[in-house]
Amino acid sequence: MIDTHSHIYLPKFDEDREAVNQRAVEAGVKAILMPAIDFDSLKQMEKLSHREIDFYKMAGIHPCDVESLSDDFEEQLFGLCLKENIYGVGETGLDYYWSTDHVEEQKKSLRIHCKVAKEVQKPIIIHNRESTDDVLDILEEEQDGSLTGIWHCFNGTVEEGKRAIGFGFHLGIGGVVTFKNGGVDKTVAQLPLDKMVLETDAPYLSPTPKRGKRNEPAFMRYTAQKLAEIFDVSPEEIDARTTETARQLFGI
């Protein structure tokens, strides 16, 4: 399995990161993609290594960290994302849950991330919280046939999912699909499995039965099991199909 969205570089894993990595290996995780929160995230990612897991870095600014953009922000982002060891752009997007004080800055940042992603030809990772219409409108406007990426932590409607897929995006399926009363499982069942990838968002959004605990890549097996139940296939098929989709998307 490939965890396409994990913040395993954060300090919450500093005390037992080796054990966390080993549990991931035992659960069948072979690769972990790490979206950035800010530019300092890249320094934190440097400490990640394991003989049985491949780690892949991304660069970007989380919308909750966008209050103002420096004059050289686009240049900085482009310079980082152009590097061969950077495999994606983000995470970026819009978040109206925590604050609507910097909406225009968030939108500007998202458009800059889209521009850079198209220029470097790498997938963009989209965070969306209570901002779906604006996110989809901007992505559709920015789509010129070369923009690819993932709607991280997908929890939209069937129509919203189809719209995102229609203009070239994939859906990141994480712990929320296992939540009993969330309804995401019923939505996901009506969308194409071949447009889905697995993710954890560790240390956040642990799946059932680990809900409320710190999330980690090993817990992705519960998400894979839930998808297997939804699509009435084996967990091995979920692993194979989502892994191939992730490999094709990120070129790994």
Secondary structure, 3 states (H helix, E strand, C coil): CEECCECCCCHHHCCCHHHHHHHHHHHCCCEEEECCCCCCHHHHHCCCCECCEEEEEEECCCHHHCCCCCCCHHHHHHHHHCCCCEEEEEEEEEECCCCCCCHHHHHHHHHHHHHHHHHHCCCEEEEEECCHHHHHHHHHHHCCCCCCEEECCCCCCHHHHHHHHHCCEEEEECHHHHCCCCCHHHHHCCCCHHHEEECCCECCCCCCCCCCCCCCHHHHHHHHHHHHHHHCCCHHHHHHHHHHHHHHHHCC
